[in-house]
Amino acid sequence: MNPMGRKESTDGSRNGVTISRDVDFPRASVFGMFTDARKAEKFWGPEGAETLLFELDPRPGGALRIHDRHSDGETMETTGTFLEFVPPARLVFRSATMPRGGTAPFEAVQTLTFDELGPRRTRVTAHVKVLATGSWPGDATSLEEGFQGGWGQTFDRLQRALR
């Protein structure tokens, strides 16, 4: 348990990276935060990022589009396709992210699971497997470590949005 009463765990390996966070809200409510674009745009992404565009259609074959400006001024474009939609337990999407106007994005499959720990407690887990590094200067492991930090910040922002 960390000082804020949240349980968080991380696991990095050659099979991707996994980060989990326990939140004090019912599973259906937490799942809904990730599947409603108006709600998700308020917390999805790293601290300090400004959302410029946020669209999602969370169904198999549905699209994901996020454009955001990070605190360093860089604008990133993420596009993706939902592969699985299993309410209120699981979302899987394939995504590609690149700097605005850039080429050769990095690609990943991201799996979000929502486990009910009690009537008002949910464990949210993000598992990211990098498929291609594109023009990223590092390797898949360094990208996965970046996702670990990014999902940790997203979970922090989610906790604040749920209050």
Backbone torsions as a table, in degrees:
resi	resn	phi	psi	omega
1	MET	NA	135.5	174.8
2	ASN	-91.1	174.5	-174.0
3	PRO	-60.7	-21.6	-178.5
4	MET	-89.4	6.9	177.0
5	GLY	82.2	12.0	179.7
6	ARG	-101.1	141.9	172.3
7	LYS	-95.6	128.6	179.2
8	GLU	-135.5	137.3	175.7
9	SER	-136.2	152.9	178.4
10	THR	-136.0	151.4	177.6
11	ASP	-148.8	119.3	177.2
12	GLY	-109.8	140.2	177.8
13	SER	-159.8	176.8	178.6
14	ARG	-69.5	-9.3	178.4
15	ASN	-96.9	15.5	-179.8
16	GLY	115.6	-170.7	-179.4
17	VAL	-130.3	144.6	-178.4
18	THR	-129.4	134.9	174.8
19	ILE	-135.0	137.8	-179.2
20	SER	-126.8	150.5	175.7
21	ARG	-143.4	134.7	174.4
22	ASP	-93.2	132.6	179.3
23	VAL	-128.1	151.4	-177.5
24	ASP	-92.2	65.3	175.6
25	PHE	-149.5	152.4	179.4
26	PRO	-62.6	147.7	-177.1
27	ARG	-54.8	-46.1	-178.3
28	ALA	-60.8	-37.5	179.4
29	SER	-67.8	-42.4	-179.9
30	VAL	-66.9	-44.1	177.2
31	PHE	-57.8	-42.8	179.4
32	GLY	-61.9	-31.6	177.3
33	MET	-62.9	-33.5	-178.0
34	PHE	-86.6	-11.5	-175.5
35	THR	-113.5	-1.6	175.7
36	ASP	-109.3	112.3	-174.3
37	ALA	-55.8	-39.0	-179.1
38	ARG	-64.1	-34.7	178.1
39	LYS	-80.4	-45.3	-175.3
40	ALA	-63.3	-35.9	-178.0
41	GLU	-64.8	-16.9	-179.1
42	LYS	-80.2	-17.6	-177.1
43	PHE	-133.0	-18.3	-172.9
44	TRP	-73.4	124.6	177.2
45	GLY	117.0	173.9	-175.4
46	PRO	-72.8	158.8	175.5
47	GLU	-55.5	139.3	176.0
48	GLY	82.8	-3.7	180.0
49	ALA	-79.5	137.6	176.0
50	GLU	-101.7	123.4	-179.9
51	THR	-78.1	124.3	177.2
52	LEU	-101.0	-32.7	179.5
53	LEU	-152.2	134.0	177.3
54	PHE	-144.6	111.6	178.9
55	GLU	-133.4	137.0	172.5
56	LEU	-149.1	146.5	176.8
57	ASP	-131.0	84.2	-169.4
58	PRO	-77.1	76.3	174.2
59	ARG	-146.7	156.5	179.3
60	PRO	-54.4	125.1	-177.3
61	GLY	90.0	-10.7	179.8
62	GLY	-73.2	157.0	-173.7
63	ALA	-96.1	154.8	172.1
64	LEU	-128.4	128.2	176.0
65	ARG	-139.3	123.7	178.9
66	ILE	-134.9	127.6	170.6
67	HIS	-120.3	128.0	178.1
68	ASP	-143.8	155.7	177.7
69	ARG	-108.9	123.2	-178.4
70	HIS	-83.5	167.6	-175.8
71	SER	-61.9	-21.9	177.4
72	ASP	-85.0	2.9	178.5
73	GLY	91.7	-10.5	180.0
74	GLU	-73.3	135.3	177.2
75	THR	-100.7	129.5	-179.3
76	MET	-114.8	144.4	176.2
77	GLU	-119.1	125.7	177.0
78	THR	-118.1	130.7	173.4
79	THR	-126.5	151.3	179.9
80	GLY	-165.4	175.7	179.0
81	THR	-133.5	131.7	176.1
82	PHE	-74.4	132.6	179.4
83	LEU	-101.6	-34.7	179.7
84	GLU	-138.2	145.1	175.6
85	PHE	-143.8	103.6	-176.6
86	VAL	-127.4	86.9	-177.4
87	PRO	-68.8	143.5	-12.1
88	PRO	-98.3	35.8	-167.9
89	ALA	-108.4	-29.4	-167.3
90	ARG	-157.1	138.0	171.0
91	LEU	-131.1	134.3	175.5
92	VAL	-131.9	131.5	176.7
93	PHE	-143.2	150.7	174.1
94	ARG	-101.4	133.7	-176.9
95	SER	-136.5	155.5	174.0
96	ALA	-131.5	133.9	-178.4
97	THR	-128.8	138.6	176.2
98	MET	-151.0	156.7	172.8
99	PRO	-60.6	145.5	-178.6
100	ARG	-54.1	127.5	-179.2
101	GLY	79.7	0.6	-178.8
102	GLY	-81.9	179.4	177.6
103	THR	-129.2	170.4	176.7
104	ALA	51.6	69.1	-179.8
105	PRO	-68.6	161.9	169.2
106	PHE	-88.5	149.3	-176.0
107	GLU	-124.0	147.3	-179.4
108	ALA	-151.3	155.9	167.1
109	VAL	-106.3	128.0	-177.7
110	GLN	-119.9	128.8	-179.4
111	THR	-117.7	124.3	175.6
112	LEU	-111.2	127.8	175.5
113	THR	-121.2	150.5	-175.4
114	PHE	-128.7	104.5	-177.0
115	ASP	-104.8	127.9	178.9
116	GLU	-77.6	121.6	178.9
117	LEU	-101.6	-10.3	-178.4
118	GLY	173.6	-179.7	-176.2
119	PRO	-62.6	-27.4	-178.9
120	ARG	-131.7	34.6	-179.2
121	ARG	-144.7	132.5	-174.9
122	THR	-135.4	139.5	169.9
123	ARG	-101.1	120.7	175.6
124	VAL	-102.1	128.3	-179.9
125	THR	-125.2	132.5	174.2
126	ALA	-113.6	126.6	174.3
127	HIS	-118.2	126.8	-178.0
128	VAL	-121.8	128.1	174.7
129	LYS	-120.1	114.5	178.0
130	VAL	-75.1	129.9	-179.8
131	LEU	-97.1	-37.0	-178.6
132	ALA	-149.9	141.7	-177.8
133	THR	-93.6	-8.7	178.1
134	GLY	54.1	-131.7	-178.8
135	SER	-93.0	9.8	178.8
136	TRP	-58.4	134.2	-175.6
137	PRO	-70.0	-17.3	-180.0
138	GLY	-102.8	-166.3	178.7
139	ASP	-102.8	-177.3	-177.9
140	ALA	-61.4	-36.0	-179.4
141	THR	-63.3	-42.5	179.8
142	SER	-68.0	-35.5	175.7
143	LEU	-64.5	-44.3	179.8
144	GLU	-62.3	-37.9	176.1
145	GLU	-62.9	-36.7	176.0
146	GLY	-64.5	-40.7	176.3
147	PHE	-62.5	-38.0	179.5
148	GLN	-59.2	-46.4	177.2
149	GLY	-65.8	-41.8	-179.6
150	GLY	-64.1	-43.2	177.9
151	TRP	-68.5	-34.2	175.3
152	GLY	-59.8	-42.8	178.3
153	GLN	-68.7	-39.2	176.6
154	THR	-60.7	-42.7	178.7
155	PHE	-65.1	-36.6	174.8
156	ASP	-60.7	-45.7	-178.9
157	ARG	-66.7	-37.4	176.4
158	LEU	-59.4	-47.3	-179.1
159	GLN	-56.8	-43.1	178.9
160	ARG	-67.4	-38.3	-180.0
161	ALA	-67.4	-30.4	179.9
162	LEU	-73.7	-19.3	-178.7
163	ARG	-71.8	NA	NA
